[in-house]
Amino acid sequence: MNEFKDDNHKTLDYNETVHQQEMFQTAFSKADQNTQNFNNTHFSCILNHYRRIPIQELDKLTFIILDCDYKLNTNQIRLFGITDQQQSLEIKIIDYFPYFYIPFPSKLVRDDKDIDYFLHQFNNHLYKNGIIAESQPIREITVVESEIIRNYKGQNYQKEPFLKLSFYNVSSMKKVAQLIEKGLNLNGFQFAKQTYECRITYPLKFMIDLNLRGMGWAMAKNLKEDGESNCQKSYLAKTEDISPHEDQQHIPNLRIISLDIQTIFPSQITLDSSKEIIVITCVIQINPVFERRIVFTQKKCYEIINAIIYQSENEIDLLKQFNQFFLSFDPDVITGYNLHDELLPLIIQRSRTLGLNCQYLNYGRSKNEESLISNGRFFSTVMRMRETKFVETNGRIQLDTLICMLRDTKISQYSLGSIYYSLFNRQIEIYDQETIFQLYEQNNIKRISTYSLRKSEACLEILLYKGWIYTYAEISKVTGVPIDYIIQRGQSIKVLSQLLRQTKKNEYLVPDENHLVKPDTSNLKGALVLEPKKGFYKIPLALFDFVSLYPSIIIAYNMCYTTIIKDYSIKLNENDYHIIPEFGHKFVKQHIKKGILPQILENLLAKRAVTKQEFQLRRRQVKEKSIRCQIASIKNRCQFYLWIYWLCRAWVSSLFRNYIIYTQGRKSHIIKFRYLLLITIYPNAEILIWRHRLHYQQISKILRFKHSNLSNQFPFPKANKIFSF
């Protein structure tokens, strides 16, 4: 009997506890309650029971974007999404091609015939020298007028010509970019060692060009059906037929599957590749009131209450049945403990070892594509840089309980039992590998399955309690990247996505600077951190803080790549620029030219204010958690812009500009201390203590007076807020 302790530390039977917590529906069909040995006919009937509602033929389809990728060695972009009725679809874009920009070569004439001849020479050079196997890797070359996002160039500046190189596939584009960055002289045409917007991932560039956002809604029209897919429908479309649909902002019900597997070592060799999968359990959720527990076993398993059991003769049949069920259920979200490093990789590896064909190695939404295992890294404040694996399941969201907890929460241990106890103050029993093997030898498959089901349920509970779907979805909407970038990638790609969206509107080009030498950051000072004065204080406390201090500094002083003055021959009046005396850096004021970064931050702060108002109106409704996540994500985006110097650090003196921002922040805090004559308690210099024993009303009155005076010390829009207690 599987046991665990409740809040009162009483030993309870697991099945009784499930009924007490009312985790599942009380009305189950007879087929759901009894353990059954399904034949192929019954198995197909069960699979059909969980299929989605068919998609009706409509002129237009609106869907939420779950993922965006491209087929390898092609230019074909693929959008994966679901409609409001939980109908899954795949849309293949047939007329979008990878591209990047280069400076206009010297001696090249701006004439259509000369450009075509230059294209022909370029393709011949690439093919004859064996750089690229295709005879015509470059599809098209066009001339565009634009401006580099570097420095203020004066009001009379005229935009420069650039060449836009369009390719038939991504691999050819990368090879040509590397060739140009090394230096290329083509029949007298000298190329500058510089490329623009080449290092952006191909799917993200597509989403930026069409103004699409991860977990945002889109509309598609003039669709043509295209063959088979693991989604309900697969369509072909052109770029002009895809557009953002901002009228809808909600997140529809997503199909969730929570996985767990149990393995044994059939021999003395204890390698991962020798593990044999004996049980796979999953808890599926179609909507908040519909959940089912599914068990796949090798040996005979006795009845488990409220669970459907699929029994197989061997491991091969077990993996085949699970794959068929997985693709038939078609989940949008996959979760589980150590999903990236253990669960999915082990299922794929065992399927390969046992010789299953490609059909049973596919867990994504593209038909006949094997789910590949790749290595990745992620950074957390607790575990620092962590190596991990990742299984490609395009079109599905993977939320690993372990990885998400490492990112978001700091606790002493990160075992599933410790995570569950820290959140719910309840314990779950954890078996070691030896115990699993002993139960297997005793043919006690029921207890192994019950234990595995409990782990699957715990992961689903944690996922819903922490609200990771809402959190990552809102961050994906704000930053504009696909939701899997939030989990797999760092902060730079999120900031770059927002920067490129704004530069596209203002017709700027962002240079690729990764091949240049990195600047020395050893002497860079960060934000102001004061030592706390520890002790017990009986006098009143006052909280005095700036509203969005660092974003407000950027906006107030118009700090941006495009506004910093490097050319001192530009003549400006003293009222036309801000000057930072400590460094002598100048930034033109907004009436001369408004920077890219201030525009982005103003937009984010405005959205944050609107979202707060919406939250106040809907705080008692179901969408409260979604709105809270949206506010938090927008606030975090504002702070992440301080890290934007990683993008163009070699040319725009971004390190100095960040130094300026932090210096201005320190000055603001110092002025605050002088005005209020307060001393700090905590290092963030926000919670302060009044030195004199005054009445609460007197303190509040003085603080409000100083508040108005202090706000006038800084340019718009910086302000401050006070809370006394």
DATA-V365355 format. One line per field, one symbol per residue. burial: I if it has 16 or more other C-alpha atoms within 10 Angstrom, else O. A space follows every 50 residues. Layout:
burial = ???
This chain:
burial = OIIIIOOOOOOOOIOOIOOOOOOIOOOOOOOIIIIIOOOOOOIOOIOOOO OIOOOOOOOOIIIIIIIIIIOOOOIIIIIIIIIIOIIIIIIIIOOIIIII IIIIIOOOOOOOOOIOOIIOOIIIIIOOOOOIOOOIIIOIIOIOOOIIII IIIIOOOOOOIIIIIIIIIIIIIIOIIOOIIOOOOOOOOIIIIIIIIIOI OIIIIIIIOOOIIIIIIIOIIOIOOOOOIIIIIIIIIIOOOIIIIOOOOO IOIIIIIIIIIIIIIOOOOOOOOIIIIIIIIIIIIIOOOOIIIIIIIIII IOOIIIIIIIIIOOIIOIIIIIIIIIIIIIIIIIIIIIIIIIIIIIIIII IOOOOOOOOIIIIIIIOIIIIIIOOOOIIIOOOOOOOIIIIIIIIIIIII IIIIIIIOOOOOOIOIIIIIOOOOOIIIOOOOOOOIIOOIOOOIIIIIII IIIIIIIIIIIIIOOOOIIIIIIIIIIIIIIIIIIIIOOOOOIIIIIIII IIIOOOOIIIIIIOOOOOOOOOOOOOOIOOOOOOOOOOOIIIOIIIOIII IIIIIIIIIIIIIIIIOOOOOOOOOIIIIOOOOOIIIIIIOOIIIIIIOI IIOIIOIIOOIIOOIOOOOOOOOIOIIIIIIOIIIOIIOOIIOIIIIIII OIIIIIIIIIIIIIIIOIIOOIIOOIOIIIIOOOIOIIIIOOOOOOOOII OOIOOOIOOIIOOOOOIIIOOOOOO
